[in-house]
Amino acid sequence: MPATRDERIETKLDEIAETIGEINVTLAKQSIILEEHQRRSLANEQSVELLKKQHNMFVGAIKLISIIAALAAIIHSMVR
């Protein structure tokens, strides 16, 4: 016996409700993944900032050594 119009509408509504439930589950999973991604991204950004500071200190030390070496060379050439 064919389903009545009301039964077909009810079946379709049930399918839509099930699909919405699946979408909500997917959204919840994606929200958790996004939060974890944001946490890791922040940690990486902080690590990069620390590396930039260390790099700048290293470059400064190299420049200082270069200046000291140049001064030593000048003094050495003046003493000879």
Biopython code that builds the backbone (N, CA, C, O; Angstrom):
import numpy as np
from Bio.PDB.StructureBuilder import StructureBuilder

atoms = [
    (1, "MET", "N", (0.847, -1.169, 0.000)),
    (1, "MET", "CA", (0.000, 0.000, 0.000)),
    (1, "MET", "C", (0.901, 1.243, 0.000)),
    (1, "MET", "O", (1.775, 1.377, 0.856)),
    (2, "PRO", "N", (0.689, 2.141, -0.951)),
    (2, "PRO", "CA", (1.519, 3.346, -1.030)),
    (2, "PRO", "C", (1.326, 4.235, 0.196)),
    (2, "PRO", "O", (0.248, 4.318, 0.785)),
    (3, "ALA", "N", (2.450, 4.905, 0.552)),
    (3, "ALA", "CA", (2.410, 5.784, 1.721)),
    (3, "ALA", "C", (1.571, 7.014, 1.406)),
    (3, "ALA", "O", (1.543, 7.503, 0.277)),
    (4, "THR", "N", (0.902, 7.489, 2.421)),
    (4, "THR", "CA", (0.097, 8.696, 2.241)),
    (4, "THR", "C", (1.028, 9.900, 2.183)),
    (4, "THR", "O", (2.212, 9.817, 2.508)),
    (5, "ARG", "N", (0.473, 10.980, 1.774)),
    (5, "ARG", "CA", (1.251, 12.218, 1.652)),
    (5, "ARG", "C", (1.854, 12.611, 2.999)),
    (5, "ARG", "O", (3.019, 13.000, 3.077)),
    (6, "ASP", "N", (1.053, 12.505, 4.052)),
    (6, "ASP", "CA", (1.531, 12.842, 5.399)),
    (6, "ASP", "C", (2.678, 11.922, 5.832)),
    (6, "ASP", "O", (3.644, 12.365, 6.453)),
    (7, "GLU", "N", (2.554, 10.637, 5.492)),
    (7, "GLU", "CA", (3.616, 9.689, 5.844)),
    (7, "GLU", "C", (4.903, 10.008, 5.101)),
    (7, "GLU", "O", (5.988, 9.918, 5.676)),
    (8, "ARG", "N", (4.796, 10.380, 3.832)),
    (8, "ARG", "CA", (5.986, 10.746, 3.044)),
    (8, "ARG", "C", (6.635, 11.998, 3.613)),
    (8, "ARG", "O", (7.860, 12.081, 3.703)),
    (9, "ILE", "N", (5.816, 12.973, 3.997)),
    (9, "ILE", "CA", (6.345, 14.208, 4.596)),
    (9, "ILE", "C", (7.048, 13.883, 5.909)),
    (9, "ILE", "O", (8.132, 14.396, 6.184)),
    (10, "GLU", "N", (6.428, 13.030, 6.713)),
    (10, "GLU", "CA", (7.022, 12.657, 7.989)),
    (10, "GLU", "C", (8.347, 11.919, 7.773)),
    (10, "GLU", "O", (9.310, 12.148, 8.504)),
    (11, "THR", "N", (8.398, 11.050, 6.790)),
    (11, "THR", "CA", (9.630, 10.324, 6.470)),
    (11, "THR", "C", (10.727, 11.311, 6.061)),
    (11, "THR", "O", (11.869, 11.201, 6.506)),
    (12, "LYS", "N", (10.376, 12.252, 5.228)),
    (12, "LYS", "CA", (11.355, 13.258, 4.789)),
    (12, "LYS", "C", (11.837, 14.098, 5.968)),
    (12, "LYS", "O", (13.027, 14.396, 6.071)),
    (13, "LEU", "N", (10.931, 14.476, 6.849)),
    (13, "LEU", "CA", (11.316, 15.252, 8.031)),
    (13, "LEU", "C", (12.261, 14.454, 8.926)),
    (13, "LEU", "O", (13.217, 15.001, 9.476)),
    (14, "ASP", "N", (11.988, 13.158, 9.067)),
    (14, "ASP", "CA", (12.873, 12.298, 9.851)),
    (14, "ASP", "C", (14.270, 12.253, 9.218)),
    (14, "ASP", "O", (15.275, 12.318, 9.926)),
    (15, "GLU", "N", (14.329, 12.140, 7.888)),
    (15, "GLU", "CA", (15.617, 12.123, 7.190)),
    (15, "GLU", "C", (16.370, 13.439, 7.393)),
    (15, "GLU", "O", (17.582, 13.450, 7.606)),
    (16, "ILE", "N", (15.636, 14.535, 7.322)),
    (16, "ILE", "CA", (16.251, 15.854, 7.529)),
    (16, "ILE", "C", (16.773, 15.977, 8.952)),
    (16, "ILE", "O", (17.876, 16.480, 9.164)),
    (17, "ALA", "N", (15.999, 15.527, 9.925)),
    (17, "ALA", "CA", (16.422, 15.584, 11.335)),
    (17, "ALA", "C", (17.674, 14.737, 11.542)),
    (17, "ALA", "O", (18.581, 15.146, 12.267)),
    (18, "GLU", "N", (17.732, 13.579, 10.923)),
    (18, "GLU", "CA", (18.903, 12.710, 11.038)),
    (18, "GLU", "C", (20.126, 13.381, 10.413)),
    (18, "GLU", "O", (21.223, 13.326, 10.968)),
    (19, "THR", "N", (19.934, 14.003, 9.271)),
    (19, "THR", "CA", (21.032, 14.702, 8.602)),
    (19, "THR", "C", (21.531, 15.861, 9.459)),
    (19, "THR", "O", (22.737, 16.075, 9.574)),
    (20, "ILE", "N", (20.617, 16.600, 10.053)),
    (20, "ILE", "CA", (21.004, 17.717, 10.930)),
    (20, "ILE", "C", (21.789, 17.183, 12.128)),
    (20, "ILE", "O", (22.768, 17.804, 12.543)),
    (21, "GLY", "N", (21.380, 16.055, 12.685)),
    (21, "GLY", "CA", (22.112, 15.438, 13.789)),
    (21, "GLY", "C", (23.529, 15.078, 13.381)),
    (21, "GLY", "O", (24.472, 15.307, 14.137)),
    (22, "GLU", "N", (23.685, 14.514, 12.185)),
    (22, "GLU", "CA", (25.012, 14.164, 11.680)),
    (22, "GLU", "C", (25.868, 15.424, 11.476)),
    (22, "GLU", "O", (27.064, 15.427, 11.766)),
    (23, "ILE", "N", (25.245, 16.473, 10.983)),
    (23, "ILE", "CA", (25.959, 17.745, 10.784)),
    (23, "ILE", "C", (26.424, 18.297, 12.127)),
    (23, "ILE", "O", (27.543, 18.799, 12.236)),
    (24, "ASN", "N", (25.581, 18.207, 13.141)),
    (24, "ASN", "CA", (25.956, 18.695, 14.470)),
    (24, "ASN", "C", (27.141, 17.918, 15.037)),
    (24, "ASN", "O", (28.029, 18.502, 15.659)),
    (25, "VAL", "N", (27.158, 16.612, 14.824)),
    (25, "VAL", "CA", (28.281, 15.786, 15.288)),
    (25, "VAL", "C", (29.557, 16.202, 14.564)),
    (25, "VAL", "O", (30.603, 16.371, 15.190)),
    (26, "THR", "N", (29.472, 16.366, 13.258)),
    (26, "THR", "CA", (30.628, 16.787, 12.466)),
    (26, "THR", "C", (31.120, 18.155, 12.917)),
    (26, "THR", "O", (32.325, 18.373, 13.041)),
    (27, "LEU", "N", (30.206, 19.063, 13.160)),
    (27, "LEU", "CA", (30.565, 20.407, 13.612)),
    (27, "LEU", "C", (31.274, 20.360, 14.963)),
    (27, "LEU", "O", (32.252, 21.076, 15.178)),
    (28, "ALA", "N", (30.791, 19.532, 15.860)),
    (28, "ALA", "CA", (31.425, 19.399, 17.177)),
    (28, "ALA", "C", (32.844, 18.869, 17.034)),
    (28, "ALA", "O", (33.761, 19.367, 17.687)),
    (29, "LYS", "N", (33.034, 17.861, 16.181)),
    (29, "LYS", "CA", (34.376, 17.313, 15.946)),
    (29, "LYS", "C", (35.294, 18.372, 15.344)),
    (29, "LYS", "O", (36.443, 18.509, 15.764)),
    (30, "GLN", "N", (34.799, 19.112, 14.375)),
    (30, "GLN", "CA", (35.611, 20.142, 13.728)),
    (30, "GLN", "C", (35.958, 21.268, 14.699)),
    (30, "GLN", "O", (37.040, 21.848, 14.608)),
    (31, "SER", "N", (35.068, 21.578, 15.610)),
    (31, "SER", "CA", (35.344, 22.610, 16.613)),
    (31, "SER", "C", (36.490, 22.170, 17.519)),
    (31, "SER", "O", (37.361, 22.973, 17.853)),
    (32, "ILE", "N", (36.494, 20.911, 17.914)),
    (32, "ILE", "CA", (37.575, 20.387, 18.750)),
    (32, "ILE", "C", (38.891, 20.427, 17.980)),
    (32, "ILE", "O", (39.920, 20.821, 18.528)),
    (33, "ILE", "N", (38.860, 20.025, 16.720)),
    (33, "ILE", "CA", (40.067, 20.043, 15.885)),
    (33, "ILE", "C", (40.565, 21.477, 15.729)),
    (33, "ILE", "O", (41.770, 21.720, 15.795)),
    (34, "LEU", "N", (39.664, 22.422, 15.525)),
    (34, "LEU", "CA", (40.045, 23.828, 15.372)),
    (34, "LEU", "C", (40.695, 24.360, 16.645)),
    (34, "LEU", "O", (41.706, 25.058, 16.579)),
    (35, "GLU", "N", (40.126, 24.037, 17.795)),
    (35, "GLU", "CA", (40.706, 24.501, 19.062)),
    (35, "GLU", "C", (42.128, 23.962, 19.235)),
    (35, "GLU", "O", (43.021, 24.689, 19.668)),
    (36, "GLU", "N", (42.332, 22.700, 18.898)),
    (36, "GLU", "CA", (43.667, 22.105, 19.001)),
    (36, "GLU", "C", (44.633, 22.772, 18.021)),
    (36, "GLU", "O", (45.788, 23.036, 18.356)),
    (37, "HIS", "N", (44.153, 23.038, 16.825)),
    (37, "HIS", "CA", (44.978, 23.721, 15.825)),
    (37, "HIS", "C", (45.374, 25.121, 16.312)),
    (37, "HIS", "O", (46.525, 25.530, 16.164)),
    (38, "GLN", "N", (44.435, 25.837, 16.882)),
    (38, "GLN", "CA", (44.730, 27.175, 17.394)),
    (38, "GLN", "C", (45.738, 27.121, 18.527)),
    (38, "GLN", "O", (46.620, 27.977, 18.608)),
    (39, "ARG", "N", (45.624, 26.119, 19.412)),
    (39, "ARG", "CA", (46.565, 25.962, 20.516)),
    (39, "ARG", "C", (47.971, 25.690, 19.980)),
    (39, "ARG", "O", (48.944, 26.289, 20.438)),
    (40, "ARG", "N", (48.070, 24.780, 19.005)),
    (40, "ARG", "CA", (49.385, 24.463, 18.434)),
    (40, "ARG", "C", (49.957, 25.659, 17.683)),
    (40, "ARG", "O", (51.158, 25.917, 17.759)),
    (41, "SER", "N", (49.122, 26.384, 16.965)),
    (41, "SER", "CA", (49.589, 27.558, 16.232)),
    (41, "SER", "C", (50.142, 28.616, 17.176)),
    (41, "SER", "O", (51.177, 29.220, 16.893)),
    (42, "LEU", "N", (49.462, 28.846, 18.291)),
    (42, "LEU", "CA", (49.939, 29.819, 19.277)),
    (42, "LEU", "C", (51.275, 29.375, 19.853)),
    (42, "LEU", "O", (52.184, 30.190, 20.012)),
    (43, "ALA", "N", (51.401, 28.089, 20.168)),
    (43, "ALA", "CA", (52.667, 27.573, 20.704)),
    (43, "ALA", "C", (53.783, 27.746, 19.681)),
    (43, "ALA", "O", (54.901, 28.112, 20.041)),
    (44, "ASN", "N", (53.493, 27.488, 18.419)),
    (44, "ASN", "CA", (54.498, 27.648, 17.363)),
    (44, "ASN", "C", (54.888, 29.111, 17.194)),
    (44, "ASN", "O", (56.065, 29.418, 17.003)),
    (45, "GLU", "N", (53.923, 30.009, 17.262)),
    (45, "GLU", "CA", (54.220, 31.433, 17.138)),
    (45, "GLU", "C", (55.125, 31.891, 18.275)),
    (45, "GLU", "O", (56.043, 32.683, 18.062)),
    (46, "GLN", "N", (54.868, 31.394, 19.480)),
    (46, "GLN", "CA", (55.707, 31.753, 20.620)),
    (46, "GLN", "C", (57.122, 31.204, 20.448)),
    (46, "GLN", "O", (58.095, 31.874, 20.794)),
    (47, "SER", "N", (57.238, 29.996, 19.917)),
    (47, "SER", "CA", (58.558, 29.411, 19.658)),
    (47, "SER", "C", (59.316, 30.220, 18.620)),
    (47, "SER", "O", (60.521, 30.437, 18.755)),
    (48, "VAL", "N", (58.622, 30.664, 17.594)),
    (48, "VAL", "CA", (59.261, 31.457, 16.546)),
    (48, "VAL", "C", (59.752, 32.779, 17.123)),
    (48, "VAL", "O", (60.845, 33.232, 16.783)),
    (49, "GLU", "N", (58.969, 33.397, 17.984)),
    (49, "GLU", "CA", (59.400, 34.659, 18.607)),
    (49, "GLU", "C", (60.662, 34.447, 19.436)),
    (49, "GLU", "O", (61.575, 35.273, 19.401)),
    (50, "LEU", "N", (60.717, 33.354, 20.175)),
    (50, "LEU", "CA", (61.908, 33.038, 20.967)),
    (50, "LEU", "C", (63.106, 32.838, 20.048)),
    (50, "LEU", "O", (64.199, 33.326, 20.336)),
    (51, "LEU", "N", (62.906, 32.120, 18.941)),
    (51, "LEU", "CA", (63.996, 31.908, 17.990)),
    (51, "LEU", "C", (64.460, 33.220, 17.365)),
    (51, "LEU", "O", (65.656, 33.406, 17.138)),
    (52, "LYS", "N", (63.530, 34.128, 17.086)),
    (52, "LYS", "CA", (63.907, 35.427, 16.533)),
    (52, "LYS", "C", (64.784, 36.200, 17.522)),
    (52, "LYS", "O", (65.772, 36.819, 17.129)),
    (53, "LYS", "N", (64.417, 36.160, 18.802)),
    (53, "LYS", "CA", (65.209, 36.851, 19.823)),
    (53, "LYS", "C", (66.606, 36.250, 19.902)),
    (53, "LYS", "O", (67.598, 36.976, 19.967)),
    (54, "GLN", "N", (66.680, 34.929, 19.896)),
    (54, "GLN", "CA", (67.976, 34.263, 19.961)),
    (54, "GLN", "C", (68.808, 34.577, 18.724)),
    (54, "GLN", "O", (70.017, 34.785, 18.822)),
    (55, "HIS", "N", (68.167, 34.613, 17.564)),
    (55, "HIS", "CA", (68.862, 34.951, 16.319)),
    (55, "HIS", "C", (69.425, 36.363, 16.392)),
    (55, "HIS", "O", (70.572, 36.597, 16.010)),
    (56, "ASN", "N", (68.629, 37.296, 16.876)),
    (56, "ASN", "CA", (69.089, 38.682, 16.980)),
    (56, "ASN", "C", (70.266, 38.794, 17.948)),
    (56, "ASN", "O", (71.202, 39.551, 17.692)),
    (57, "MET", "N", (70.230, 38.055, 19.051)),
    (57, "MET", "CA", (71.349, 38.066, 19.996)),
    (57, "MET", "C", (72.597, 37.486, 19.334)),
    (57, "MET", "O", (73.695, 38.012, 19.517)),
    (58, "PHE", "N", (72.438, 36.421, 18.577)),
    (58, "PHE", "CA", (73.561, 35.795, 17.887)),
    (58, "PHE", "C", (74.161, 36.752, 16.856)),
    (58, "PHE", "O", (75.382, 36.880, 16.773)),
    (59, "VAL", "N", (73.330, 37.412, 16.082)),
    (59, "VAL", "CA", (73.807, 38.375, 15.087)),
    (59, "VAL", "C", (74.542, 39.515, 15.785)),
    (59, "VAL", "O", (75.584, 39.959, 15.305)),
    (60, "GLY", "N", (74.019, 39.989, 16.899)),
    (60, "GLY", "CA", (74.676, 41.044, 17.661)),
    (60, "GLY", "C", (76.045, 40.598, 18.155)),
    (60, "GLY", "O", (77.009, 41.362, 18.095)),
    (61, "ALA", "N", (76.133, 39.354, 18.647)),
    (61, "ALA", "CA", (77.413, 38.825, 19.118)),
    (61, "ALA", "C", (78.412, 38.722, 17.971)),
    (61, "ALA", "O", (79.586, 39.046, 18.149)),
    (62, "ILE", "N", (77.973, 38.284, 16.813)),
    (62, "ILE", "CA", (78.852, 38.183, 15.639)),
    (62, "ILE", "C", (79.343, 39.576, 15.240)),
    (62, "ILE", "O", (80.521, 39.743, 14.923)),
    (63, "LYS", "N", (78.479, 40.557, 15.250)),
    (63, "LYS", "CA", (78.884, 41.927, 14.909)),
    (63, "LYS", "C", (79.915, 42.441, 15.908)),
    (63, "LYS", "O", (80.900, 43.071, 15.523)),
    (64, "LEU", "N", (79.682, 42.169, 17.201)),
    (64, "LEU", "CA", (80.619, 42.597, 18.233)),
    (64, "LEU", "C", (81.983, 41.934, 18.022)),
    (64, "LEU", "O", (83.015, 42.598, 18.118)),
    (65, "ILE", "N", (81.992, 40.647, 17.739)),
    (65, "ILE", "CA", (83.252, 39.945, 17.483)),
    (65, "ILE", "C", (83.947, 40.534, 16.263)),
    (65, "ILE", "O", (85.169, 40.686, 16.259)),
    (66, "SER", "N", (83.178, 40.867, 15.224)),
    (66, "SER", "CA", (83.756, 41.464, 14.016)),
    (66, "SER", "C", (84.393, 42.811, 14.328)),
    (66, "SER", "O", (85.483, 43.109, 13.839)),
    (67, "ILE", "N", (83.729, 43.620, 15.128)),
    (67, "ILE", "CA", (84.268, 44.935, 15.494)),
    (67, "ILE", "C", (85.541, 44.769, 16.323)),
    (67, "ILE", "O", (86.528, 45.467, 16.093)),
    (68, "ILE", "N", (85.519, 43.846, 17.286)),
    (68, "ILE", "CA", (86.708, 43.602, 18.110)),
    (68, "ILE", "C", (87.858, 43.109, 17.243)),
    (68, "ILE", "O", (88.998, 43.530, 17.435)),
    (69, "ALA", "N", (87.575, 42.224, 16.292)),
    (69, "ALA", "CA", (88.621, 41.716, 15.402)),
    (69, "ALA", "C", (89.181, 42.835, 14.540)),
    (69, "ALA", "O", (90.392, 42.894, 14.330)),
    (70, "ALA", "N", (88.333, 43.724, 14.036)),
    (70, "ALA", "CA", (88.790, 44.844, 13.216)),
    (70, "ALA", "C", (89.662, 45.782, 14.049)),
    (70, "ALA", "O", (90.711, 46.231, 13.588)),
    (71, "LEU", "N", (89.226, 46.077, 15.276)),
    (71, "LEU", "CA", (90.028, 46.924, 16.155)),
    (71, "LEU", "C", (91.367, 46.272, 16.477)),
    (71, "LEU", "O", (92.394, 46.950, 16.502)),
    (72, "ALA", "N", (91.368, 44.977, 16.723)),
    (72, "ALA", "CA", (92.610, 44.261, 17.008)),
    (72, "ALA", "C", (93.545, 44.322, 15.805)),
    (72, "ALA", "O", (94.755, 44.488, 15.964)),
    (73, "ALA", "N", (92.994, 44.188, 14.613)),
    (73, "ALA", "CA", (93.819, 44.261, 13.404)),
    (73, "ALA", "C", (94.409, 45.656, 13.240)),
    (73, "ALA", "O", (95.577, 45.798, 12.877)),
    (74, "ILE", "N", (93.614, 46.680, 13.503)),
    (74, "ILE", "CA", (94.101, 48.059, 13.391)),
    (74, "ILE", "C", (95.209, 48.303, 14.413)),
    (74, "ILE", "O", (96.249, 48.868, 14.075)),
    (75, "ILE", "N", (94.996, 47.886, 15.650)),
    (75, "ILE", "CA", (95.990, 48.076, 16.710)),
    (75, "ILE", "C", (97.252, 47.286, 16.368)),
    (75, "ILE", "O", (98.361, 47.783, 16.563)),
    (76, "HIS", "N", (97.099, 46.080, 15.869)),
    (76, "HIS", "CA", (98.241, 45.252, 15.507)),
    (76, "HIS", "C", (99.055, 45.919, 14.391)),
    (76, "HIS", "O", (100.285, 45.926, 14.429)),
    (77, "SER", "N", (98.353, 46.479, 13.398)),
    (77, "SER", "CA", (99.080, 47.122, 12.292)),
    (77, "SER", "C", (99.758, 48.402, 12.764)),
    (77, "SER", "O", (100.800, 48.772, 12.222)),
    (78, "MET", "N", (99.200, 49.086, 13.752)),
    (78, "MET", "CA", (99.806, 50.323, 14.275)),
    (78, "MET", "C", (101.044, 49.997, 15.136)),
    (78, "MET", "O", (102.005, 50.766, 15.150)),
    (79, "VAL", "N", (101.021, 48.885, 15.834)),
    (79, "VAL", "CA", (102.134, 48.504, 16.691)),
    (79, "VAL", "C", (103.342, 48.062, 15.876)),
    (79, "VAL", "O", (104.471, 48.290, 16.309)),
    (80, "ARG", "N", (103.163, 47.469, 14.769)),
    (80, "ARG", "CA", (104.254, 46.989, 13.914)),
    (80, "ARG", "C", (104.965, 48.116, 13.361)),
    (80, "ARG", "O", (105.924, 47.934, 12.611)),
]
sb = StructureBuilder()
sb.init_structure("model")
sb.init_model(0)
sb.init_chain("A")
sb.init_seg("    ")
for serial, (resi, resn, name, xyz) in enumerate(atoms, 1):
    if name == "N":
        sb.init_residue(resn, " ", resi, " ")
    sb.init_atom(name, np.array(xyz, "f"), 0.0, 1.0, " ", f" {name:<3s}", serial, name[0])
structure = sb.get_structure()
